[in-house]
Amino acid sequence: MNAAVSGILFLGALLVIFSEKQHRTITAVAGAAVMVAAGLALGFYDEELAVESIDFETLGLLLGMMLLVSLLQPTGFFEYLAIQAARLSRGRPVVLFILLGTVTTVLSMFLDNVTTVVLIAPVTILISEILGINPVPYLMSEALLSNTGGVGTLVGDPPNVLIGSQAMLTFADFLRNSLPVVIVVWFLVLALLLFLFRADLRGAPAGIAAVQNLEPAKALNEPVVARRVLIVLGGAILLFFVHHLLHVSPAFIALSASAVAMVWVQPDVHSVFERVEWSVLIFFAALFVMVGGLEASGVLDSVADMVASAGGGGAHPALLGVGLIWVVAILSAVVDNIPITIALIPVIEQLGVAGIDIEPLWWALVFGAGFGGNGTIIGSTANIVVVSLSERTRRPITAAAWMRRGLPVMILACALASILYVVFFPAFGR
């Protein structure tokens, strides 16, 4: 009964979000309130559990990086980068598409993919405005490629951090086992995106001549402030690499960096906070509350039990891993890959207790959670950030538009990962 009620509420909220009848943040907040009310009435959920379900690490990381970006925006730094990138591509849409996608992918391997899109998306929007082109193909490809590239390293995606910590996988383990798969997948995903957006990447943009005449240095309105914020941001990025050695979270680093930057720069606080995407933070807080209701009512446990039952049925380990990739990918597309990862980690550990070699299964979980997040706008935090930023443009990204491109990318990535997983299955053991 409880599982059915929470499941219906969650699916109902998803349908409203995908229908776009109202803003997704309104739907998420209303859905969270109804979920808690239903939990109180039926006895499976309450306010305390709802607060505990919110991932403040994710929200803190987002807020810290948004504050740093907000400090940089009025300095003209993003305009400077936009002009440089537009000049380098000479206004050719395909070259610009590949350039921005590659930069985003490389950054996402060493930074959290959310941080990457928070930094790159504003630049992309400015480039689009300068050239007079549609920003949607570039923004969507950046989110999709950041999700894809983030799978390659230990610190590139939050699920990787969770899995690596629990399974004691090192940075080198990810470079050996995950990165080769990601490289293959990335090239084919980029090719697919070029095909899917081929109509938007044709022709010469109207603003090419204007771009060639612009001088990047003149775009910097406050070079001293920009320099100070960039120094703090660079320090934060370095600390992200070693946060596990310092025993501090990325969220703490991001929030501390934003605090240091504000003390050093002394900005107008009201203006800084006005530029923060509060709707994104509230949306995720509400979504975490709804997912917490699913967990409290036993829905996620039921899913985990099904995976465990499949593992105990004598299935070949390679086939079990492939099945896990697809199950996790599908769930990650409709829930968010962080709670799904958290729910399935103990399931894999239980399979190990039952005598199954679980080392390869950790990598199946990595691939499913990472690539599955591409499927819908709520599949990963990076997707939500990009969609929210697109609302500042004349062509905001819709849920339907995302699925037309994101779903094929998810299917291709998971199919390629499945094939490579089977072919190189022995290599995924220790």
C-alpha positions as CSV (number, residue, x, y, z in Angstrom):
1,M,0.0,0.0,0.0
2,N,2.7,2.5,1.1
3,A,4.9,1.7,-1.9
4,A,2.0,2.0,-4.3
5,V,1.0,5.4,-3.0
6,S,4.5,6.8,-3.0
7,G,5.1,5.4,-6.5
8,I,1.9,6.9,-7.9
9,L,2.7,10.3,-6.4
10,F,6.2,10.3,-7.8
11,L,5.1,9.1,-11.2
12,G,2.4,11.7,-11.2
13,A,4.9,14.5,-10.5
14,L,7.1,13.2,-13.3
15,L,4.2,13.3,-15.7
16,V,3.4,16.9,-14.8
17,I,7.1,17.9,-15.2
18,F,7.3,16.2,-18.6
19,S,4.0,17.8,-19.7
20,E,5.4,21.3,-18.9
21,K,2.0,22.5,-17.7
22,Q,3.7,24.4,-15.0
23,H,7.3,25.1,-13.9
24,R,9.1,22.0,-12.7
25,T,10.1,23.6,-9.4
26,I,6.4,24.3,-8.5
27,T,5.6,20.7,-9.4
28,A,8.5,19.3,-7.3
29,V,7.6,21.5,-4.2
30,A,4.0,20.5,-4.4
31,G,4.9,16.8,-4.9
32,A,7.2,16.9,-1.9
33,A,4.5,18.4,0.3
34,V,2.0,15.8,-0.8
35,M,4.6,13.0,-0.4
36,V,5.3,14.1,3.2
37,A,1.5,14.5,3.9
38,A,0.8,11.0,2.5
39,G,3.7,9.6,4.6
40,L,2.3,11.1,7.8
41,A,-1.2,9.8,7.1
42,L,0.0,6.3,6.3
43,G,2.9,6.2,8.8
44,F,5.8,5.6,6.4
45,Y,7.3,9.1,6.1
46,D,7.6,12.3,8.2
47,E,9.3,15.7,8.3
48,E,12.4,14.4,10.0
49,L,13.0,11.7,7.4
50,A,12.2,14.3,4.6
51,V,15.0,16.6,5.9
52,E,17.4,13.6,6.2
53,S,16.7,12.6,2.6
54,I,18.0,16.0,1.2
55,D,21.5,15.6,-0.1
56,F,23.0,18.8,1.3
57,E,26.4,17.9,-0.1
58,T,25.0,18.2,-3.6
59,L,23.2,21.4,-2.8
60,G,26.2,22.9,-1.1
61,L,28.5,22.2,-4.0
62,L,26.0,23.7,-6.4
63,L,25.5,26.8,-4.2
64,G,29.2,27.4,-3.7
65,M,30.0,27.2,-7.4
66,M,27.0,29.3,-8.3
67,L,28.2,32.0,-6.0
68,L,31.7,32.0,-7.6
69,V,30.1,32.2,-11.1
70,S,27.9,35.0,-9.8
71,L,30.9,36.9,-8.7
72,L,32.6,36.4,-12.1
73,Q,29.6,37.4,-14.2
74,P,29.8,41.2,-13.9
75,T,33.5,41.3,-14.5
76,G,33.2,40.5,-18.2
77,F,35.3,37.3,-17.8
78,F,32.6,35.2,-19.5
79,E,32.3,37.7,-22.4
80,Y,36.1,37.5,-22.7
81,L,36.0,33.7,-23.0
82,A,33.1,33.8,-25.3
83,I,34.8,36.1,-27.7
84,Q,38.0,34.0,-27.6
85,A,36.1,30.8,-28.3
86,A,34.0,32.4,-31.1
87,R,37.2,33.8,-32.7
88,L,39.0,30.5,-32.5
89,S,36.1,28.6,-34.2
90,R,35.9,31.5,-36.8
91,G,32.2,31.3,-36.3
92,R,31.8,27.8,-37.8
93,P,29.0,26.1,-35.9
94,V,30.4,22.5,-36.2
95,V,33.9,23.6,-35.0
96,L,32.4,25.5,-32.1
97,F,30.2,22.5,-31.2
98,I,33.2,20.2,-31.1
99,L,35.4,22.7,-29.4
100,L,32.9,23.4,-26.5
101,G,32.0,19.7,-26.2
102,T,35.7,18.7,-25.9
103,V,36.5,21.3,-23.4
104,T,33.5,20.4,-21.3
105,T,34.4,16.7,-21.4
106,V,38.0,17.2,-20.3
107,L,36.9,19.4,-17.5
108,S,34.2,17.0,-16.4
109,M,36.9,14.3,-15.9
110,F,38.6,16.3,-13.3
111,L,35.8,18.4,-11.9
112,D,32.3,17.3,-10.9
113,N,30.1,17.5,-14.0
114,V,27.8,20.0,-12.3
115,T,30.7,22.4,-11.6
116,T,31.7,22.0,-15.2
117,V,28.4,23.0,-16.7
118,V,28.0,25.8,-14.2
119,L,31.2,27.3,-15.6
120,I,30.8,26.5,-19.3
121,A,27.1,27.1,-19.9
122,P,27.1,30.9,-19.3
123,V,30.0,31.2,-21.8
124,T,28.0,29.2,-24.3
125,I,25.0,31.4,-24.0
126,L,27.1,34.5,-24.5
127,I,28.8,33.0,-27.6
128,S,25.3,32.2,-29.0
129,E,24.1,35.7,-28.5
130,I,27.2,37.2,-30.1
131,L,27.0,34.9,-33.2
132,G,23.2,35.0,-33.4
133,I,22.8,31.2,-33.2
134,N,20.5,28.8,-31.3
135,P,22.2,27.9,-28.0
136,V,20.2,24.7,-27.4
137,P,22.5,22.3,-29.4
138,Y,25.6,23.5,-27.6
139,L,24.0,23.6,-24.1
140,M,22.5,20.1,-24.4
141,S,25.7,18.6,-25.9
142,E,27.7,20.1,-23.0
143,A,25.5,18.4,-20.4
144,L,25.4,15.1,-22.3
145,L,29.1,15.0,-22.9
146,S,29.9,16.1,-19.3
147,N,27.8,13.2,-18.0
148,T,29.6,10.9,-20.4
149,G,33.1,12.2,-19.6
150,G,32.5,12.2,-15.9
151,V,32.2,8.4,-15.9
152,G,35.9,8.2,-16.8
153,T,37.4,9.2,-13.4
154,L,36.9,8.8,-9.7
155,V,36.0,12.5,-9.2
156,G,34.1,13.1,-12.4
157,D,30.6,12.1,-11.2
158,P,29.0,11.9,-7.7
159,P,28.1,8.2,-8.1
160,N,31.7,7.4,-8.9
161,V,32.8,8.9,-5.6
162,L,30.2,6.9,-3.7
163,I,31.1,3.6,-5.5
164,G,34.8,4.2,-5.2
165,S,34.6,4.9,-1.5
166,Q,32.5,1.8,-0.8
167,A,34.4,-0.6,-3.1
168,M,37.8,0.9,-2.4
169,L,38.5,1.8,-6.0
170,T,41.3,4.2,-6.7
171,F,41.8,6.9,-9.2
172,A,44.1,4.6,-11.1
173,D,41.4,1.9,-11.1
174,F,39.0,4.2,-12.9
175,L,41.7,5.3,-15.4
176,R,42.4,1.6,-16.2
177,N,38.8,0.2,-16.3
178,S,36.4,3.1,-16.9
179,L,38.3,5.7,-19.0
180,P,38.9,3.4,-22.0
181,V,35.2,2.7,-22.3
182,V,34.4,6.3,-21.9
183,I,36.8,7.3,-24.7
184,V,35.1,4.9,-27.2
185,V,31.6,6.0,-26.1
186,W,32.5,9.7,-26.2
187,F,33.6,9.6,-29.9
188,L,30.4,7.9,-31.0
189,V,28.2,10.0,-28.8
190,L,29.7,13.1,-30.3
191,A,29.1,11.8,-33.8
192,L,25.5,11.0,-32.8
193,L,25.0,14.5,-31.4
194,L,26.4,16.1,-34.6
195,F,23.9,14.0,-36.6
196,L,20.9,14.9,-34.3
197,F,21.7,18.6,-34.4
198,R,22.8,18.7,-38.0
199,A,20.0,21.1,-39.0
200,D,21.0,23.6,-36.3
201,L,24.7,23.5,-37.3
202,R,24.3,24.4,-40.9
203,G,25.1,27.7,-42.5
204,A,27.1,30.7,-41.5
205,P,26.0,32.6,-38.4
206,A,25.0,36.2,-38.9
207,G,27.5,37.5,-36.3
208,I,30.7,36.2,-37.7
209,A,31.9,39.5,-39.0
210,A,31.1,41.2,-35.7
211,V,33.0,38.5,-33.8
212,Q,36.2,39.0,-35.8
213,N,36.1,42.7,-35.1
214,L,35.8,42.3,-31.3
215,E,38.7,42.6,-29.0
216,P,38.5,40.1,-26.1
217,A,40.5,42.3,-23.7
218,K,38.0,45.1,-23.9
219,A,35.3,42.8,-22.6
220,L,36.9,42.7,-19.2
221,N,35.1,45.3,-17.1
222,E,36.8,44.5,-13.8
223,P,40.0,42.7,-14.4
224,V,41.2,42.9,-10.8
225,V,38.0,41.3,-9.4
226,A,38.1,38.7,-12.1
227,R,41.7,37.9,-11.3
228,R,40.9,37.5,-7.6
229,V,37.9,35.2,-8.2
230,L,39.8,33.1,-10.6
231,I,42.7,32.7,-8.1
232,V,40.2,31.4,-5.5
233,L,38.4,29.2,-8.1
234,G,41.8,27.7,-9.2
235,G,42.6,26.9,-5.5
236,A,39.2,25.3,-5.1
237,I,39.8,23.1,-8.2
238,L,43.2,22.0,-6.9
239,L,41.5,21.1,-3.5
240,F,38.9,19.1,-5.4
241,F,41.6,16.7,-6.5
242,V,42.8,16.0,-2.9
243,H,39.6,16.5,-0.9
244,H,39.6,12.8,0.1
245,L,43.1,13.2,1.5
246,L,42.0,16.3,3.5
247,H,38.9,14.5,4.7
248,V,36.6,17.4,3.6
249,S,33.8,17.3,1.1
250,P,33.6,19.1,-2.2
251,A,30.7,21.0,-0.9
252,F,32.8,22.4,2.0
253,I,35.5,23.4,-0.5
254,A,33.1,25.2,-2.8
255,L,31.3,27.0,0.0
256,S,34.6,28.0,1.6
257,A,36.0,29.2,-1.7
258,S,32.9,31.4,-2.3
259,A,33.2,32.8,1.2
260,V,36.9,33.6,0.6
261,A,36.1,35.2,-2.7
262,M,33.4,37.4,-1.3
263,V,35.6,38.6,1.6
264,W,38.4,39.4,-0.8
265,V,36.2,41.1,-3.4
266,Q,33.6,42.8,-1.1
267,P,30.8,42.7,-3.7
268,D,27.2,44.0,-3.5
269,V,25.7,41.0,-1.8
270,H,22.2,41.5,-3.0
271,S,23.4,41.5,-6.6
272,V,25.4,38.4,-6.1
273,F,22.6,36.4,-4.6
274,E,20.1,37.6,-7.3
275,R,22.2,35.8,-9.9
276,V,22.1,32.5,-8.0
277,E,19.8,29.9,-9.6
278,W,17.7,29.4,-6.5
279,S,15.0,27.6,-8.5
280,V,17.5,24.8,-9.3
281,L,18.4,24.4,-5.6
282,I,14.8,24.3,-4.5
283,F,13.9,21.9,-7.2
284,F,16.6,19.4,-6.1
285,A,15.7,19.7,-2.5
286,A,12.1,18.9,-3.3
287,L,13.1,16.1,-5.6
288,F,15.3,14.6,-2.8
289,V,12.3,14.7,-0.5
290,M,10.2,12.8,-3.0
291,V,12.9,10.2,-3.6
292,G,13.2,9.9,0.2
293,G,9.5,9.0,0.3
294,L,10.1,6.3,-2.3
295,E,12.9,4.9,-0.2
296,A,10.9,5.1,3.1
297,S,8.0,3.2,1.5
298,G,10.2,0.4,0.2
299,V,10.0,1.2,-3.5
300,L,13.8,1.4,-3.9
301,D,14.2,-1.7,-1.8
302,S,11.9,-3.7,-4.0
303,V,13.9,-2.7,-7.0
304,A,17.1,-3.7,-5.3
305,D,15.6,-7.0,-4.3
306,M,14.7,-7.7,-7.9
307,V,18.4,-7.1,-8.9
308,A,19.5,-9.4,-6.0
309,S,17.1,-12.1,-7.1
310,A,18.5,-12.0,-10.6
311,G,22.0,-12.4,-9.2
312,G,21.0,-15.4,-7.2
313,G,19.4,-17.1,-10.1
314,G,22.5,-18.5,-11.6
315,A,22.9,-15.9,-14.2
316,H,26.3,-15.6,-15.8
317,P,28.2,-12.7,-14.1
318,A,28.8,-10.9,-17.4
319,L,25.1,-11.0,-18.3
320,L,24.2,-10.0,-14.7
321,G,26.5,-7.0,-15.2
322,V,24.8,-6.0,-18.5
323,G,21.4,-6.3,-16.9
324,L,22.6,-4.1,-14.1
325,I,23.8,-1.5,-16.5
326,W,20.4,-1.2,-18.1
327,V,18.4,-1.4,-14.9
328,V,20.5,1.3,-13.3
329,A,20.4,3.4,-16.5
330,I,16.6,3.3,-16.8
331,L,16.2,4.1,-13.1
332,S,18.8,6.9,-13.2
333,A,16.9,8.5,-16.1
334,V,13.7,8.9,-14.0
335,V,14.9,9.3,-10.5
336,D,18.5,10.7,-10.4
337,N,21.6,8.6,-10.3
338,I,22.7,9.5,-6.8
339,P,19.9,7.8,-4.8
340,I,19.8,4.8,-7.2
341,T,23.6,4.3,-6.6
342,I,23.1,4.6,-2.8
343,A,20.3,2.0,-3.0
344,L,22.2,-0.5,-5.1
345,I,25.6,-0.5,-3.4
346,P,24.4,-2.7,-0.5
347,V,22.7,-5.0,-3.0
348,I,26.0,-5.6,-4.8
349,E,27.7,-6.2,-1.4
350,Q,25.0,-8.8,-0.6
351,L,25.7,-10.6,-3.9
352,G,29.4,-10.8,-2.8
353,V,28.3,-12.4,0.5
354,A,26.4,-14.9,-1.6
355,G,29.6,-15.9,-3.4
356,I,29.3,-13.9,-6.6
357,D,32.4,-12.1,-7.9
358,I,31.2,-8.5,-7.5
359,E,34.3,-6.6,-8.7
360,P,33.0,-6.4,-12.3
361,L,29.5,-5.4,-11.0
362,W,30.9,-2.2,-9.5
363,W,31.9,-1.1,-13.0
364,A,28.4,-2.0,-14.3
365,L,27.0,0.3,-11.7
366,V,29.4,3.0,-12.7
367,F,28.4,2.8,-16.4
368,G,24.7,2.5,-15.7
369,A,24.5,5.4,-13.3
370,G,26.7,7.7,-15.4
371,F,25.3,7.0,-18.9
372,G,21.7,6.6,-17.7
373,G,21.7,10.2,-16.4
374,N,21.6,11.4,-20.0
375,G,18.1,10.1,-20.7
376,T,15.9,12.9,-19.2
377,I,16.2,16.4,-17.8
378,I,16.1,15.0,-14.3
379,G,18.6,12.2,-14.9
380,S,21.5,14.2,-13.5
381,T,22.1,17.5,-11.7
382,A,24.1,18.8,-14.7
383,N,21.0,18.4,-16.9
384,I,18.8,20.5,-14.6
385,V,21.4,23.2,-14.4
386,V,21.7,23.5,-18.1
387,V,17.9,23.5,-18.6
388,S,17.5,26.2,-16.0
389,L,20.2,28.4,-17.6
390,S,18.5,27.9,-21.0
391,E,15.5,29.7,-19.6
392,R,17.4,32.9,-19.8
393,T,17.5,32.6,-23.6
394,R,14.8,32.9,-26.1
395,R,14.8,29.1,-26.7
396,P,14.5,27.3,-23.3
397,I,15.1,23.6,-23.4
398,T,11.9,21.5,-22.9
399,A,11.6,18.1,-21.4
400,A,10.4,16.7,-24.8
401,A,13.3,18.3,-26.7
402,W,15.7,16.8,-24.2
403,M,14.3,13.3,-24.6
404,R,14.5,13.4,-28.4
405,R,18.3,13.8,-28.1
406,G,19.1,12.6,-24.6
407,L,17.4,9.3,-24.9
408,P,19.2,8.2,-28.1
409,V,22.5,9.2,-26.4
410,M,21.7,7.2,-23.3
411,I,20.7,4.1,-25.4
412,L,23.8,4.4,-27.6
413,A,26.2,4.9,-24.6
414,C,24.6,2.0,-22.6
415,A,24.7,-0.3,-25.7
416,L,28.4,0.4,-26.3
417,A,29.2,0.0,-22.6
418,S,27.4,-3.3,-22.6
419,I,29.3,-4.6,-25.6
420,L,32.7,-3.5,-24.2
421,Y,31.7,-4.9,-20.8
422,V,31.1,-8.3,-22.2
423,V,34.2,-8.3,-24.5
424,F,36.6,-7.2,-21.8
425,F,34.8,-8.7,-18.8
426,P,37.9,-10.5,-17.3
427,A,39.7,-7.1,-17.2
428,F,37.1,-5.6,-14.8
429,G,38.2,-7.8,-12.0
430,R,41.1,-6.8,-9.7
